Every structure is written in C-alpha cells, then in structure tokens.
Amino acid sequence: MSDEATVVRTVMAVDDATFSLAPGQDVDDLERRIEAAVHDGGRFERFSVTGDREVRVLFTAHSRVLLWGAEVSDDPFAAEPPPVDWDVG
C-alpha cells in the first residue's frame, strides 16, 4: 500500500474528447448548464480544466457526455493522465 496522498478528480468525456476538470469546477452547476444548453437547442458552454485552462464546447442533443470521478495523486507536479481513446468501433 502506498503512502501517496490522493484526491478524486472529476473527468468529463464529450463525444471523443476527455477533460480533467479543475478542482474548483462546480460539477453540479456544469451539469445544469449542459442540460439547459441541450434543452434550448444547443450552445457553447465553458468550463475550467486542470492546468488553469478554459475550454468551450458546443453541447447539442447529439452530444455524448460522461462524468466520473478518478482517484489521482495529490502531487501538483504529477503528470496529467493520458487521453482516453473512446473509439471502440
């Protein structure tokens, strides 16, 4: 068993892109904004990801969105997780 400190990071996949959300990102608010964007016919929504970056994604009724928690190192210098290849076809 490792003594390394870990935290749970929220990860979001939108279609074929995967994002590690910034620690301060309000996931419940983001979910509500995505649902509203889809309900309104689609629009861009912005959110923060690790590394102090902002991302804008167009969410529509055809967007596939998955959110999950991933246990990662609490070390701020730990490597960013590699992107996930969602092409299973």
CNS distance restraints for C-alpha pairs under 8 A (distance, minus, plus):
assign (resid   4 and name CA) (resid  73 and name CA) 6.95 0.50 0.50
assign (resid   4 and name CA) (resid  74 and name CA) 7.78 0.50 0.50
assign (resid   5 and name CA) (resid  73 and name CA) 6.06 0.50 0.50
assign (resid   5 and name CA) (resid  74 and name CA) 5.40 0.50 0.50
assign (resid   5 and name CA) (resid  75 and name CA) 7.53 0.50 0.50
assign (resid   6 and name CA) (resid  71 and name CA) 6.29 0.50 0.50
assign (resid   6 and name CA) (resid  72 and name CA) 5.32 0.50 0.50
assign (resid   6 and name CA) (resid  73 and name CA) 4.36 0.50 0.50
assign (resid   6 and name CA) (resid  74 and name CA) 4.62 0.50 0.50
assign (resid   6 and name CA) (resid  75 and name CA) 7.90 0.50 0.50
assign (resid   7 and name CA) (resid  71 and name CA) 5.58 0.50 0.50
assign (resid   7 and name CA) (resid  72 and name CA) 5.57 0.50 0.50
assign (resid   7 and name CA) (resid  73 and name CA) 6.29 0.50 0.50
assign (resid   7 and name CA) (resid  74 and name CA) 5.56 0.50 0.50
assign (resid   8 and name CA) (resid  69 and name CA) 5.78 0.50 0.50
assign (resid   8 and name CA) (resid  70 and name CA) 5.32 0.50 0.50
assign (resid   8 and name CA) (resid  71 and name CA) 4.35 0.50 0.50
assign (resid   8 and name CA) (resid  72 and name CA) 6.12 0.50 0.50
assign (resid   9 and name CA) (resid  20 and name CA) 6.94 0.50 0.50
assign (resid   9 and name CA) (resid  21 and name CA) 6.99 0.50 0.50
assign (resid   9 and name CA) (resid  22 and name CA) 7.91 0.50 0.50
assign (resid   9 and name CA) (resid  23 and name CA) 6.90 0.50 0.50
assign (resid   9 and name CA) (resid  69 and name CA) 5.48 0.50 0.50
assign (resid   9 and name CA) (resid  70 and name CA) 5.22 0.50 0.50
assign (resid   9 and name CA) (resid  71 and name CA) 6.18 0.50 0.50
assign (resid   9 and name CA) (resid  72 and name CA) 6.62 0.50 0.50
assign (resid  10 and name CA) (resid  20 and name CA) 6.14 0.50 0.50
assign (resid  10 and name CA) (resid  21 and name CA) 5.57 0.50 0.50
assign (resid  10 and name CA) (resid  22 and name CA) 7.96 0.50 0.50
assign (resid  10 and name CA) (resid  23 and name CA) 7.94 0.50 0.50
assign (resid  10 and name CA) (resid  27 and name CA) 7.97 0.50 0.50
assign (resid  10 and name CA) (resid  67 and name CA) 6.85 0.50 0.50
assign (resid  10 and name CA) (resid  68 and name CA) 5.64 0.50 0.50
assign (resid  10 and name CA) (resid  69 and name CA) 4.46 0.50 0.50
assign (resid  10 and name CA) (resid  70 and name CA) 6.24 0.50 0.50
assign (resid  11 and name CA) (resid  18 and name CA) 7.09 0.50 0.50
assign (resid  11 and name CA) (resid  19 and name CA) 5.66 0.50 0.50
assign (resid  11 and name CA) (resid  20 and name CA) 4.50 0.50 0.50
assign (resid  11 and name CA) (resid  21 and name CA) 5.80 0.50 0.50
assign (resid  11 and name CA) (resid  67 and name CA) 5.72 0.50 0.50
assign (resid  11 and name CA) (resid  68 and name CA) 5.42 0.50 0.50
assign (resid  11 and name CA) (resid  69 and name CA) 6.04 0.50 0.50
assign (resid  11 and name CA) (resid  70 and name CA) 6.85 0.50 0.50
assign (resid  12 and name CA) (resid  18 and name CA) 5.73 0.50 0.50
assign (resid  12 and name CA) (resid  19 and name CA) 5.18 0.50 0.50
assign (resid  12 and name CA) (resid  20 and name CA) 6.44 0.50 0.50
assign (resid  12 and name CA) (resid  21 and name CA) 7.07 0.50 0.50
assign (resid  12 and name CA) (resid  65 and name CA) 6.97 0.50 0.50
assign (resid  12 and name CA) (resid  66 and name CA) 5.54 0.50 0.50
assign (resid  12 and name CA) (resid  67 and name CA) 4.51 0.50 0.50
assign (resid  12 and name CA) (resid  68 and name CA) 6.63 0.50 0.50
assign (resid  13 and name CA) (resid  17 and name CA) 5.58 0.50 0.50
assign (resid  13 and name CA) (resid  18 and name CA) 4.23 0.50 0.50
assign (resid  13 and name CA) (resid  19 and name CA) 6.19 0.50 0.50
assign (resid  13 and name CA) (resid  64 and name CA) 7.70 0.50 0.50
assign (resid  13 and name CA) (resid  65 and name CA) 5.60 0.50 0.50
assign (resid  13 and name CA) (resid  66 and name CA) 5.11 0.50 0.50
assign (resid  13 and name CA) (resid  67 and name CA) 6.59 0.50 0.50
assign (resid  14 and name CA) (resid  18 and name CA) 6.36 0.50 0.50
assign (resid  14 and name CA) (resid  63 and name CA) 6.66 0.50 0.50
assign (resid  14 and name CA) (resid  64 and name CA) 5.55 0.50 0.50
assign (resid  14 and name CA) (resid  65 and name CA) 4.64 0.50 0.50
assign (resid  14 and name CA) (resid  66 and name CA) 6.70 0.50 0.50
assign (resid  15 and name CA) (resid  63 and name CA) 6.07 0.50 0.50
assign (resid  15 and name CA) (resid  64 and name CA) 4.93 0.50 0.50
assign (resid  15 and name CA) (resid  65 and name CA) 6.49 0.50 0.50
assign (resid  16 and name CA) (resid  85 and name CA) 7.48 0.50 0.50
assign (resid  16 and name CA) (resid  86 and name CA) 5.97 0.50 0.50
assign (resid  16 and name CA) (resid  87 and name CA) 7.57 0.50 0.50
assign (resid  17 and name CA) (resid  84 and name CA) 7.99 0.50 0.50
assign (resid  18 and name CA) (resid  83 and name CA) 6.40 0.50 0.50
assign (resid  18 and name CA) (resid  84 and name CA) 6.60 0.50 0.50
assign (resid  19 and name CA) (resid  49 and name CA) 6.56 0.50 0.50
assign (resid  20 and name CA) (resid  49 and name CA) 5.57 0.50 0.50
assign (resid  20 and name CA) (resid  50 and name CA) 5.90 0.50 0.50
assign (resid  21 and name CA) (resid  25 and name CA) 6.36 0.50 0.50
assign (resid  21 and name CA) (resid  47 and name CA) 7.71 0.50 0.50
assign (resid  21 and name CA) (resid  48 and name CA) 6.01 0.50 0.50
assign (resid  21 and name CA) (resid  49 and name CA) 4.13 0.50 0.50
assign (resid  21 and name CA) (resid  50 and name CA) 5.76 0.50 0.50
assign (resid  22 and name CA) (resid  48 and name CA) 5.42 0.50 0.50
assign (resid  22 and name CA) (resid  49 and name CA) 4.28 0.50 0.50
assign (resid  22 and name CA) (resid  50 and name CA) 4.47 0.50 0.50
assign (resid  22 and name CA) (resid  51 and name CA) 7.56 0.50 0.50
assign (resid  22 and name CA) (resid  52 and name CA) 7.37 0.50 0.50
assign (resid  23 and name CA) (resid  50 and name CA) 7.42 0.50 0.50
assign (resid  25 and name CA) (resid  30 and name CA) 7.98 0.50 0.50
assign (resid  25 and name CA) (resid  47 and name CA) 7.17 0.50 0.50
assign (resid  25 and name CA) (resid  48 and name CA) 6.23 0.50 0.50
assign (resid  25 and name CA) (resid  49 and name CA) 7.87 0.50 0.50
assign (resid  26 and name CA) (resid  30 and name CA) 6.26 0.50 0.50
assign (resid  27 and name CA) (resid  31 and name CA) 6.13 0.50 0.50
assign (resid  28 and name CA) (resid  32 and name CA) 6.38 0.50 0.50
assign (resid  29 and name CA) (resid  33 and name CA) 6.22 0.50 0.50
assign (resid  30 and name CA) (resid  34 and name CA) 6.13 0.50 0.50
assign (resid  30 and name CA) (resid  47 and name CA) 7.45 0.50 0.50
assign (resid  31 and name CA) (resid  35 and name CA) 6.18 0.50 0.50
assign (resid  32 and name CA) (resid  36 and name CA) 6.12 0.50 0.50
assign (resid  33 and name CA) (resid  37 and name CA) 6.05 0.50 0.50
assign (resid  33 and name CA) (resid  45 and name CA) 7.25 0.50 0.50
assign (resid  34 and name CA) (resid  38 and name CA) 6.27 0.50 0.50
assign (resid  34 and name CA) (resid  45 and name CA) 7.05 0.50 0.50
assign (resid  34 and name CA) (resid  59 and name CA) 6.60 0.50 0.50
assign (resid  35 and name CA) (resid  39 and name CA) 6.09 0.50 0.50
assign (resid  36 and name CA) (resid  40 and name CA) 6.02 0.50 0.50
assign (resid  37 and name CA) (resid  41 and name CA) 6.46 0.50 0.50
assign (resid  37 and name CA) (resid  42 and name CA) 4.85 0.50 0.50
assign (resid  37 and name CA) (resid  43 and name CA) 5.36 0.50 0.50
assign (resid  37 and name CA) (resid  44 and name CA) 7.59 0.50 0.50
assign (resid  37 and name CA) (resid  45 and name CA) 7.67 0.50 0.50
assign (resid  37 and name CA) (resid  59 and name CA) 6.35 0.50 0.50
assign (resid  37 and name CA) (resid  60 and name CA) 6.96 0.50 0.50
assign (resid  38 and name CA) (resid  42 and name CA) 4.75 0.50 0.50
assign (resid  38 and name CA) (resid  43 and name CA) 7.36 0.50 0.50
assign (resid  38 and name CA) (resid  59 and name CA) 6.13 0.50 0.50
assign (resid  38 and name CA) (resid  60 and name CA) 4.88 0.50 0.50
assign (resid  38 and name CA) (resid  61 and name CA) 5.29 0.50 0.50
assign (resid  39 and name CA) (resid  61 and name CA) 7.67 0.50 0.50
assign (resid  41 and name CA) (resid  60 and name CA) 6.30 0.50 0.50
assign (resid  41 and name CA) (resid  61 and name CA) 7.06 0.50 0.50
assign (resid  42 and name CA) (resid  58 and name CA) 6.81 0.50 0.50
assign (resid  42 and name CA) (resid  59 and name CA) 5.33 0.50 0.50
assign (resid  42 and name CA) (resid  60 and name CA) 4.21 0.50 0.50
assign (resid  42 and name CA) (resid  61 and name CA) 6.92 0.50 0.50
assign (resid  43 and name CA) (resid  58 and name CA) 5.31 0.50 0.50
assign (resid  43 and name CA) (resid  59 and name CA) 5.66 0.50 0.50
assign (resid  43 and name CA) (resid  60 and name CA) 6.85 0.50 0.50
assign (resid  44 and name CA) (resid  56 and name CA) 6.04 0.50 0.50
assign (resid  44 and name CA) (resid  57 and name CA) 5.18 0.50 0.50
assign (resid  44 and name CA) (resid  58 and name CA) 4.09 0.50 0.50
assign (resid  44 and name CA) (resid  59 and name CA) 6.11 0.50 0.50
assign (resid  45 and name CA) (resid  56 and name CA) 5.46 0.50 0.50
assign (resid  45 and name CA) (resid  57 and name CA) 5.57 0.50 0.50
assign (resid  45 and name CA) (resid  58 and name CA) 6.44 0.50 0.50
assign (resid  45 and name CA) (resid  59 and name CA) 7.18 0.50 0.50
assign (resid  46 and name CA) (resid  54 and name CA) 6.71 0.50 0.50
assign (resid  46 and name CA) (resid  55 and name CA) 5.46 0.50 0.50
assign (resid  46 and name CA) (resid  56 and name CA) 4.23 0.50 0.50
assign (resid  46 and name CA) (resid  57 and name CA) 6.46 0.50 0.50
assign (resid  47 and name CA) (resid  54 and name CA) 5.73 0.50 0.50
assign (resid  47 and name CA) (resid  55 and name CA) 5.54 0.50 0.50
assign (resid  47 and name CA) (resid  56 and name CA) 6.62 0.50 0.50
assign (resid  48 and name CA) (resid  52 and name CA) 6.90 0.50 0.50
assign (resid  48 and name CA) (resid  53 and name CA) 5.80 0.50 0.50
assign (resid  48 and name CA) (resid  54 and name CA) 4.55 0.50 0.50
assign (resid  48 and name CA) (resid  55 and name CA) 6.24 0.50 0.50
assign (resid  49 and name CA) (resid  53 and name CA) 5.44 0.50 0.50
assign (resid  49 and name CA) (resid  54 and name CA) 6.14 0.50 0.50
assign (resid  49 and name CA) (resid  55 and name CA) 7.11 0.50 0.50
assign (resid  59 and name CA) (resid  63 and name CA) 5.80 0.50 0.50
assign (resid  73 and name CA) (resid  78 and name CA) 6.66 0.50 0.50
assign (resid  74 and name CA) (resid  78 and name CA) 7.81 0.50 0.50
